[in-house]
């Protein structure tokens, strides 16, 4: 939850529509699982390097994987 709280703090204090948060792949996977409402599982790991996902800044719902 520490990671989720940190990201939510950034999102809530951000003014504007676009925001980029760069993390280690495992952190990105944990965040995606949380915001998507999924249990944390290895099948959601990002394959390889250089991957990203997008979420709606208002709802925090992932829009792409």
BELQUI-V942744 format. One record per helix or strand of 3 or more residues. SS is the DSSP state (H for helix, E for strand). FROM is the first residue (numbers start at 1). TO is the last residue. Records with the same first field share a line. If there is no record, write none. Layout:
BEGIN
SS = FROM-TO / FROM-TO
END
This chain:
BEGIN
H = 2-13 / 25-36 / 42-44
E = 62-64
END
